Amino acid sequence: MQRIGRVDRRMSPETEARILADHPDQKKIRGTVAFWNFLPPDELEILLGLFNRVTRKTLVISRTFGIEGRKLLTPDDTFDPIREMNAAYEQPKTAEEDLELEYNRLIAAHPDLAATLPGMPLKVFTGKASPKPGTRAVFFCHRIPRPDANLVPAREGDAAEPRWSDAAGFTVWSCYDLEGRRVVTDPGAIADFIRSEPETPRHCTLDRTALSDLRRKVEKQLIADHLRALEAPAAVSPVLKCWMELN
C-alpha cells in the first residue's frame, strides 16, 4: 500500500492545468490513479521449492565428488529430485481436463443439441435413475460470481468498482447424498453419477418442497465457502445453472 501511495504525489494545480490544456481528453482520468496487483500462481511455490531442493542436493554431490562448481544435471540423469520436478511440472490430466475433453466430444457428436444450450433458461431441472442402486442424491451446478471488469458504472460520479457477474466467476459442482447427509464436490466422482445420453429417460420422484429446502441449504454453504471469502456484497449469491435428481 505504501508503494501505491507513492505513485503520484504531484497534485500541482498548475501542472494539472497545463496537462489539461495540452490533453483536454484526459479530463475524466486526471486526479485518479489506477493500479493492479499481480499475484504469482500457486504452482510457482511448489516448483520453486522443488528447484531449491535440486540445487542444494546438486551442490552436495558436486562437493562430495570434488567437482568444481555446480554440475548441471539433465532430465535424463538418474537423480530423484529432477524426476520429482518433472513430475510436478508435467502433471497428468486432472478430472476437470478429462471432463472438458468429454464435453467437446459430446458437442461434436450432438451438434443439434449443442445449438440449444445458449437458449436454455436458468435452473433447468431434471432427474434420472442413479447408477448406484439405493442411492438418492441431488446434483447442483452453480456459478460463483466475481467482480466483472467489463461491468463498471457508466455514469460520471458513480463508484468505479465493477459490478459482480456470474460470467466473470467460476463453476462449482456439488452432489448432496440424501442418505449419507454429505456433499460430494469431486467433479470426476459426480460425473459418474450424472453422465447421460440423449435417450436417457427422465425420472423424478423427490418432493418439490424437500428439493427447494435442500437447494437453499446448499447455496447457503456455497456462500460460506466461496462468496464470504471473496467479500462479496450481501446481494450477490450463487447462480443456479441446472440441477438433477438421482434416485
Buried (B, 14 or more C-beta within 10 A) or exposed (E): EEEEEEEEEEEEEEEBEEBEEEEEEEEEEEEEEEEEEEEEEEEEEEEEEBEEBBEEBBBEBBEEEEEEEEEEBEEEEEBEBBEEBEEBEEEEEEEEEBBEEEEEEBEEEEEEEEEEEEEEEEEEBBBBBBEEEEBBBBBBBBBBBBBBEEEEEEEEEEEEEBBBBBEBBEEBBBBBBBEEEEBBEEBEEBBEBBEEEEEEEEEEEBEEEEBEEBBEEBBEBBBEBBBEEBEBEEEBBBBBBBBBBBB
